[in-house]
Amino acid sequence: MAAGTMVLLTPHDSSVLTGLVQSTRLPDDEQRKLLDSLEKPEARMVAEAFLDPQKYTQAPNDVRATVDRFRAWVENNRRLRLKREARQRSSRSR
């Protein structure tokens, strides 16, 4: 994970990015609407770098650090969901 300063996001941009990174299988038009609703250009850079590996490699350090944090957050949520589902399956089979 890249260390360093992250992009400062508005509450709106943070909310939009949260929805975008959690739902990477959105139809293109929905994804475009979310991208167009971002307020700050830096937030758009974060979104594009999250979605496009080439843009990630070309992004400034603060954008990459922000993308890395979003990726870690998404992965942590996925792991927690899988653990919760496994516990539920286990408790049902008893």
Secondary structure, DSSP 4 states (H G I P E B T S, - for coil): ---SPPPP--HHHHHHHHHHHH-TT--HHHHHHHHHH-SSHHHHHHHHHHH-HHHHHHS-HHHHHHHHHHHHHHHHHHHHHHHHHHHHHHHHT-
